[in-house]
Amino acid sequence: MTEVSDIEKILSAARPKAIAALVRNFRDLDAAEDAFQEACLRALKTWPVNGPPRDAAAWLIFVGRNVALDTLRRTRKEETLPSEETISDTGDAEGRIVEQLDDAHYRDDILRLLFVCCDPVLPSNQQIALALRIVSGLSVKEIARAFLVSEAAMEQRITRAKRKVGVSQVPFESPGAVERSERLAAVATVIYLIFNEGYAASGGSAHIKAVLCEEAIRLARLLLRLFPGEPEIMGLTALLLLQHARQDARLDADGAIVVLESQDRSLWHSTLIAEGLALIDKAVRHRRPGPYQVQAAIAALHAQARRCEDTDWGQIDLLYGTLERMQPSPIVTLNRSVAVAKVKGPAAALAIIEPLAPQLSGYFYFFGVKGALLMQLRRIDEAKVAFDHAIARASTAAEADHIRTQIDRLISESKKAGATAMT
């Protein structure tokens, strides 16, 4: 017997390739999603007993395609196809069907679909939201969190994007070289957000969604092959590699979050770090700086520090200042505050983030950083309030547990301080 939780992970990992092939085959986003969902339901019915197939994506494409064709045939009162049990026993038929389907001009079907979703007929925010929903299968809640908007607003945005694609008859063929260049920034943003969702999120078992991170890195590398002389794509790929290099050190054996300064740096992947450092060095030589290159340079400073105390926080502060000018954002300023706290102290950092409260009122990390700064300033009661707000906005158990640990530390220190005052 195969556990349902394991099957769900397999389905999630196979989704991008399966959806991309089904979209190309049917040229309809809703039809592709419906076919994939039906194939997943059949997988959940048969795989726990028979076990997952060798190539899960191929099975899902094959079954999803036949489900959609079966629906069309029923509407035409034609003969239906065999049951999914019969289909799943057809040996390598799934693989042969996928090979027949996979005749796209791109070497990678998923990357091709990303460019299709980023058609300029859609506003940029709709392009990215649609790609995250269709290609990566992120939930509306996850996408809304990435954009710092409500779920209802994001649901409407995605619905409008789908409707626009249908009404405008957006072509599902591979765009040409000029169109690819025009859509490059949007595609890069999608890849960046796919990685961020995997990097920031935890599943029910409190493990990092490494599959999403690895998929984003694979897509970034493919994008770099299409644009080998583009320094921002070098910077993007370097950034993802350097961040992902720390994956094994970010959670402890119990699934609890380990902050950067406490991570076992011997667990960092030196091969990924070396590749990322080489790419950022190559990008810098082009003398065309951009936001991804700056972020990669910050990640490189962390990666090169053998100990936390060796980190060049002054340079990181300067780089975040550059990023703020290039790409003003409350998130960038929030991240910069961590470096400011190291260089100028927690009071200076707190002064930087206080004005961000209206924009980041629903953001877990804002209250986590604020609580940590207040704790350093010994403003215990205020820190506890901030941490309570953080727990209320935590999206995973690991995030909530991390904040509870900080609260426990506050209580313990308060008791010690009280006992000392009485002696």
C-alpha positions in Angstrom: 0.0 0.0 0.0 1.2 3.5 -0.8 0.3 6.3 1.6 -2.0 9.0 0.3 0.3 11.7 1.5 3.1 10.2 -0.6 0.8 10.1 -3.6 -0.1 13.7 -3.1 3.5 14.7 -3.2 4.1 12.7 -6.4 1.0 14.4 -8.0 2.3 17.8 -7.0 5.7 17.2 -8.5 4.2 15.8 -11.7 1.7 18.7 -12.2 3.9 21.2 -14.1 4.8 18.7 -16.9 1.4 17.2 -17.1 -0.5 20.5 -17.2 1.9 21.9 -19.8 1.4 18.9 -22.1 -2.4 18.9 -21.7 -2.6 22.6 -22.4 -0.6 22.2 -25.6 -2.8 19.2 -26.6 -6.2 20.8 -25.9 -5.3 24.6 -26.2 -7.7 25.3 -23.3 -6.6 26.2 -19.8 -9.8 25.1 -18.1 -10.0 21.8 -20.1 -6.4 21.0 -19.2 -6.9 21.7 -15.5 -10.1 19.6 -15.4 -8.4 16.7 -17.2 -5.5 16.9 -14.7 -7.8 17.0 -11.7 -9.8 14.0 -13.0 -6.5 12.1 -13.6 -5.5 12.9 -10.0 -8.7 11.5 -8.7 -8.2 8.3 -10.6 -4.6 8.2 -9.3 -5.8 8.5 -5.7 -8.2 5.6 -6.3 -5.8 3.2 -8.0 -2.3 4.1 -6.8 -2.8 3.3 -3.1 -3.4 -0.3 -4.2 -1.3 -0.8 -7.2 1.4 1.7 -6.4 2.4 4.7 -8.5 3.7 4.1 -12.1 7.3 4.5 -13.0 6.6 7.8 -14.8 3.8 9.6 -12.9 3.7 12.6 -15.2 3.4 10.3 -18.3 0.5 8.4 -16.6 -1.3 11.6 -15.7 -0.9 13.0 -19.2 -2.1 9.8 -20.7 -5.1 9.4 -18.4 -6.0 13.1 -18.4 -5.9 13.2 -22.2 -8.1 10.1 -22.5 -10.6 11.5 -19.9 -10.9 14.7 -21.9 -11.4 12.8 -25.1 -13.8 10.5 -23.5 -15.9 13.5 -22.4 -15.9 14.8 -25.9 -16.9 11.4 -27.3 -19.7 11.0 -24.8 -21.1 14.4 -25.9 -21.0 13.0 -29.5 -22.6 9.7 -28.4 -19.5 7.8 -29.5 -17.9 4.8 -27.8 -16.2 5.5 -24.5 -12.6 4.5 -23.7 -11.5 1.7 -21.3 -11.5 2.2 -17.6 -8.5 3.7 -15.8 -7.6 0.3 -14.4 -7.3 -1.0 -18.0 -5.4 2.1 -19.0 -2.9 1.8 -16.1 -2.0 -1.8 -17.2 -0.9 -0.8 -20.7 2.9 -1.1 -20.1 4.8 1.8 -21.7 1.8 3.1 -23.6 1.9 6.3 -21.4 5.5 6.9 -22.4 4.8 6.5 -26.1 1.8 8.9 -25.9 3.9 11.5 -24.1 6.6 11.3 -26.7 3.9 11.9 -29.4 2.5 14.8 -27.5 5.9 16.3 -26.7 6.7 17.9 -30.0 7.0 21.5 -28.9 9.7 23.7 -30.4 11.1 24.3 -26.9 13.3 21.8 -25.3 11.0 22.1 -22.2 7.3 22.1 -22.3 6.9 23.9 -19.0 9.1 26.8 -20.0 7.1 27.1 -23.2 3.8 27.3 -21.2 5.3 30.0 -19.0 6.0 32.1 -22.0 2.4 31.5 -23.2 1.0 32.6 -19.8 3.0 35.7 -20.0 1.4 36.9 -23.3 1.3 40.7 -23.3 -2.4 40.7 -23.9 -2.6 40.2 -20.1 -1.5 42.8 -17.6 1.7 41.8 -15.9 0.1 41.0 -12.5 -2.4 38.7 -14.3 0.4 37.1 -16.3 2.3 36.1 -13.2 -0.8 35.0 -11.2 -2.0 32.9 -14.1 1.4 31.2 -14.5 1.7 30.4 -10.8 -1.8 28.9 -10.8 -1.7 27.0 -14.1 1.9 25.9 -14.4 2.9 25.5 -10.7 -0.5 24.7 -9.2 -0.1 27.1 -6.3 -3.4 27.7 -4.5 -5.1 31.0 -4.7 -4.2 31.5 -1.0 -0.5 30.9 -1.7 -0.5 33.3 -4.7 -2.3 35.9 -2.7 0.3 35.7 0.0 3.1 36.2 -2.5 1.4 39.4 -3.8 0.2 40.6 -0.4 -3.4 40.8 -1.5 -6.6 39.1 -0.3 -7.7 35.7 -1.6 -10.9 37.2 -3.1 -8.9 39.8 -5.0 -6.5 37.1 -6.3 -9.3 34.8 -7.3 -10.8 37.6 -9.4 -7.5 38.3 -11.0 -6.9 34.8 -12.1 -10.5 34.4 -13.3 -10.1 37.6 -15.4 -6.8 36.3 -16.8 -8.4 33.0 -17.9 -11.3 34.8 -19.5 -9.0 37.2 -21.3 -6.9 34.3 -22.7 -10.1 32.7 -24.1 -11.6 35.8 -25.5 -8.4 37.0 -27.0 -7.6 33.6 -28.5 -4.0 33.7 -27.2 -2.0 31.3 -29.3 -0.6 28.2 -27.5 2.3 27.8 -30.0 5.9 28.7 -28.9 6.5 32.5 -29.3 9.3 33.6 -31.5 12.6 35.1 -30.4 11.4 38.7 -30.2 8.3 37.7 -28.2 10.4 35.7 -25.8 12.6 38.7 -25.1 9.5 40.9 -24.5 8.2 38.4 -22.0 11.5 37.6 -20.3 11.0 39.7 -17.2 7.5 38.2 -16.4 8.8 34.7 -16.9 11.8 35.4 -14.6 9.4 36.8 -12.0 7.3 33.6 -12.1 10.3 31.4 -11.6 11.4 33.6 -8.7 8.0 33.3 -7.1 7.8 29.6 -7.6 11.1 29.3 -5.8 10.0 31.6 -3.0 6.8 29.6 -2.4 8.9 26.4 -2.0 11.5 28.1 0.1 9.1 29.8 2.5 6.5 27.1 2.8 6.2 23.8 4.7 3.9 20.9 4.1 2.0 18.9 6.6 5.1 17.1 7.6 6.9 20.5 8.2 9.5 19.8 5.4 10.5 22.5 2.9 8.9 22.1 -0.5 12.1 21.2 -2.1 10.3 20.1 -5.3 9.2 23.6 -6.0 12.6 25.0 -5.4 14.3 22.4 -7.6 11.7 23.0 -10.4 12.4 26.7 -10.2 16.2 26.1 -10.5 15.7 23.8 -13.4 13.5 26.4 -15.2 16.0 29.1 -14.5 18.8 27.1 -16.0 16.7 26.4 -19.1 16.0 30.1 -19.3 19.7 30.9 -19.1 20.2 28.5 -22.1 17.8 30.6 -24.1 19.4 33.9 -22.9 23.0 33.0 -22.1 24.2 36.6 -22.3 21.6 38.1 -20.0 23.1 39.1 -16.6 19.8 39.3 -14.8 19.0 35.7 -15.7 22.5 34.8 -14.4 21.7 36.7 -11.3 18.4 34.9 -10.9 19.9 31.5 -11.3 22.7 32.3 -8.9 20.3 33.6 -6.3 18.2 30.4 -6.4 21.2 28.2 -6.2 22.7 30.1 -3.2 19.5 30.1 -1.3 18.7 26.5 -2.0 22.2 25.5 -0.9 21.1 26.1 2.7 18.0 23.8 2.5 19.4 21.0 4.7 20.3 23.3 7.5 17.0 25.3 7.6 15.0 22.8 9.7 16.1 20.6 12.6 15.4 16.9 13.1 12.0 17.8 14.6 11.0 20.1 11.7 11.6 23.3 13.7 13.0 26.4 11.9 16.7 27.0 12.4 17.5 30.7 11.8 20.5 31.6 9.7 22.8 32.5 12.5 22.2 29.1 14.2 22.5 26.9 11.1 25.1 24.2 10.8 27.1 25.6 7.8 28.7 22.2 7.2 25.3 21.1 5.9 25.3 23.8 3.2 25.8 22.4 -0.3 29.2 23.6 -1.5 28.6 22.5 -5.1 25.5 24.7 -5.4 27.3 27.6 -3.7 30.3 27.3 -6.1 27.9 27.3 -9.1 26.0 30.3 -7.8 29.2 32.3 -7.0 30.6 31.6 -10.5 27.4 32.9 -12.1 27.2 36.1 -10.0 30.8 36.8 -10.8 30.1 36.4 -14.5 27.0 38.5 -14.3 28.8 41.4 -12.6 31.4 41.5 -15.4 28.6 42.6 -17.8 28.3 45.8 -15.8 24.5 45.9 -16.2 23.3 45.6 -12.6 19.7 44.5 -11.8 17.6 43.4 -8.8 18.3 39.7 -9.1 22.1 40.3 -9.3 21.9 42.5 -6.1 19.9 39.8 -4.3 22.4 37.2 -5.5 25.3 39.3 -4.2 23.6 39.5 -0.8 23.2 35.7 -0.8 26.8 35.3 -1.8 28.0 37.3 1.2 26.1 34.9 3.5 27.4 31.9 1.6 31.0 33.0 1.8 30.9 33.6 5.6 32.2 30.5 7.4 30.7 31.7 10.6 27.8 34.0 11.2 30.1 36.5 13.0 32.2 36.7 9.8 29.2 38.1 7.8 29.9 41.5 6.2 26.7 43.1 7.4 27.8 46.6 6.4 28.1 45.5 2.8 24.7 43.7 3.0 23.1 46.9 4.3 24.6 48.8 1.3 23.4 46.2 -1.1 19.8 46.4 0.3 20.0 50.1 0.0 20.8 49.7 -3.7 17.9 47.2 -4.0 15.5 49.7 -2.4 16.4 52.3 -5.0 16.1 49.8 -7.9 13.0 48.1 -6.7 11.2 49.9 -3.8 9.3 47.5 -1.7 8.3 47.2 2.0 9.6 43.6 1.9 13.1 44.9 0.7 13.1 47.4 3.5 12.0 44.8 6.1 14.9 42.6 5.0 17.3 45.5 5.1 16.3 46.1 8.7 18.0 42.9 9.8 21.3 44.2 8.4 20.7 47.6 10.0 20.2 46.0 13.4 23.6 44.3 13.0 25.4 47.5 12.0 23.5 50.3 13.8 21.5 48.5 16.5 17.9 47.3 17.0 16.6 50.8 17.6 17.7 52.1 14.2 16.2 48.9 12.6 12.9 49.4 14.4 12.7 53.0 13.2 13.0 51.7 9.6 10.2 49.1 9.9 7.6 51.0 12.0 6.3 53.0 8.9 5.8 49.7 7.1 3.0 48.6 9.5 0.0 49.6 7.3 1.4 47.8 4.2 2.5 44.7 6.1 -0.3 44.3 8.6 -1.0 40.8 7.4 2.6 39.7 6.9 4.0 37.1 9.3 7.6 38.1 8.9 7.0 41.7 9.7 5.7 40.9 13.2 8.4 38.3 13.6 11.2 40.8 12.9 9.5 43.5 15.0 9.2 41.1 17.9 12.8 40.1 17.7 13.9 43.8 17.6 11.7 44.7 20.5 13.1 41.7 22.4 16.7 43.0 21.8 15.6 46.4 23.2 14.2 44.6 26.3 10.7 45.9 25.5 9.2 42.6 26.6 5.5 43.3 26.7 5.6 44.9 23.2 7.6 42.1 21.9 5.1 39.5 23.1 2.3 41.5 21.4 4.2 41.4 18.1 4.9 37.7 18.4 1.2 37.0 19.1 0.4 38.9 15.9 3.0 36.8 14.1 1.5 33.5 15.3 -2.0 34.6 14.1 -0.5 35.2 10.7 1.7 32.1 10.5 0.9 29.9 7.4 2.7 26.8 8.7 3.1 24.9 11.9 6.9 25.4 11.8 6.5 29.2 11.6 4.1 29.2 14.6 6.3 26.9 16.6 9.3 29.2 15.9 7.5 32.2 17.3 6.2 30.2 20.3 9.9 29.4 21.1 10.7 33.1 21.1 7.7 33.8 23.4 8.9 31.0 25.8 12.3 32.6 25.8 10.8 36.0 26.7 8.8 34.5 29.6 11.9 32.7 30.9 14.0 35.9 30.7 11.3 37.9 32.3 11.1 35.5 35.3 14.9 35.6 35.6 14.9 39.4 35.6 12.1 39.4 38.2 14.0 37.0 40.5 17.2 39.1 40.1 15.3 42.3 41.1 14.0 40.6 44.3 17.5 39.6 45.5 
